[in-house]
Amino acid sequence: EAGESFTYQNQLVAAAGLAAAATVTERTSGESLLQRYERLVGEKIFHPRGMLESGLCPRGIDVAKPQGVATDGTVREIPGAVSMNRYLKTLAPAGLVWSNAVDMAKYVLAEIAEPSERHVPIQPITEKVGYGLGFFVEESLWKLKTVHHGGDTFGFNSHLFFFPTKKVGAVILSNGPKSFSAAVVRRLAELWFPSAPVDLGSARD
C-alpha cells in the first residue's frame, strides 16, 4: 500500500523531475527533455539566487580532484571520475548538480529565508525522521528541527542542512566518506548551540 513504508530511489526521483520539466516548460526546437529540465533548473533555481557557477555538468567550472580511500587505507585520486560522473546525467533530477561552496551557501540561505512545504515531512521514516519534498526532516540531537539532504557520486560527497527555527545552516562538499560530513554537522551544531540539551538517544549519522 502507498505510504506504508519509505524507500529512496534515484530513478523515481529523476523520472519525477523530468515529468515536471515536461509539464511546466515549453519545448524549443531540437531541445531534449533533459535539456528542458536543465533550462528549468537554471531559470527557477540557479539564476534567481545568483548561483552562476552551478549547472548539470562541469563545463567551465574548476573541478576539485575526486578522491577515494583505496583498499590499503590511503586516499588517492580516482582516475576518470569526472568523466564517469557525466554518464549519470540521465539521473540529473536525482541530484547531479555541479556547484561550489559559495553557490550552495546561497541556496541554503534561500531555503532558510523561504520556509515552504518542502520542509514539512510527508512520509514518516522513523518516529523522529520523515521525508518532505526533497528533504529529510527530523528532530536532531539538539532537539531542534533539522532539514537536510546529502548524496554521493564518483569521488564526491555533499551534505546540505539547516535549522529553520535558528536560521542557520551549512553545506559540506568533500571527497571523503559520509562519516566526515556527519562529524562536521555535529561539531558545527555544538559550536552554534553550546547550551542546547543533547538527546544522545537520537544520534544517527
ABEGO torsion letter per residue (X at the ends): XBGABBBBBAAAAAAAAAAAAAAABBBBBGBBAAAAAAAAAAAAAAAAAGBAABBABABGBBBBBBBBBBAAGBBBBBBGAAAAAAAAAAAAAAGBBBBBAAAAAAAAAAAAABBBAAABBABBABAABBBBBGBBBBBBAAGBBBBBBBBBBBGBBBBBBBBAAAGBBBBBBBABBAAAAAAAAAAAAAAABAABBBBAAABBX
